[in-house]
Amino acid sequence: MLYNFNGTLINVADIVSVQSTKGQRSDYPFVLTVALKNGQQFAVSYATEPSRRAEVNRIAQAYERSVPTPVTRYEVEQIISTYTNKVRNDLRAIKRMLKEGAENG
């Protein structure tokens, strides 16, 4: 998923780190730096801390939407159990049909 970081489109799956630092400019003292897997870094300065924090939250939300949630062991066990029961029911039906066919044939 692409994220618009101050005019630069960044793939959120490629983000390695997001760093908040103090900047040199007095009118925009709050800096947010995003580092990517390929080594590139992009930085944006903000006038207020809440605006920088809001950007961090938007990046985090974009990342969470783009990365699938992992499946838990319990969910895997439930899926396996469901399909095992379906196969068992099918096998019972096949056995019943074979038994009926042998008795009639």
Summary of the structure (lengths in Angstrom):
residues: 105
radius of gyration: 27.5
end to end distance: 62.2
largest distance: 94.3
contacts: 233
relative contact order: 0.12
helix: 50%
strand: 28%
